[in-house]
C-alpha cells in the first residue's frame, strides 16, 4: 500500500494529504453539532462516571536515604 502511495506524483500526494487533513478538520468541527442533533450529548451522570475511570497520577517524593 505504501509503495502505491509512493508511486503517485508529488502533486497527487500533496492533494491527498491536504484532503485527509481537511477531512479530519471537518470531522472535528461537525462532531459536537452531530452529538447535539442526534441526542448523544453526555449527561452530568455520564461525565461523572467518566471522571471516575480517568487515571490519576500521584507524585511521590523520592528520598535520598537508603
N, C-alpha and C positions, 0 to 999 in steps of 0.2 A: 504494500500500500504506500509506504514511504517512497519507494522508487517511482511509483506512478506520479506522486506529487512532485518529486524532483525532476521528472521528465517534462513537466509543464514549463511554459515560457515564464520568465521572471515577471512579466506584466500580469499574466494569468494568476500566478501565485500571489502577487500583491493584491489583486482584486479578490481572490478567495480569502485571504487573510483579513482584508477590510470587511468583507461580507460576514465573516464569522464574528468579528468584534462588534459589528453593527447588530447582528442577531442577538448577541449577549446583552448589549446595552438596551435594546428594545425589550428584551425579556425582563431585565431588572426594573425598567420603568413601568411596565404594564402589570407585573405580578401583584403588586399591592392593590391596584384597582380591580384586578380579576378576583382576588380574595374577597374583597368587599362585595363585589357584584354577585358572586356565587355563594355568599354566606359562609365563607371559610375563615372569617376573622376570628382569631383566638379570643376566648373569654378570659376573664381575670383568673378563673379557676385553672384554665389550661396554662396560663402564664406562670402561675404559682407552682403547678406541678412540674413544669419545665425547669424552673429555678431549683427545685429540689434535686433534680437529676444532673444539674450542672456541676462539674467537678470543681472543688475548691482547693486552692493552693494555700499551704500553711508554711510560712517562713520559720525555719529552725536555726537558731544561732549555734554555730559550731564553736565549741570551746577548744582552747589550745591544750588543755590538760588531758593527759592520757593515763 
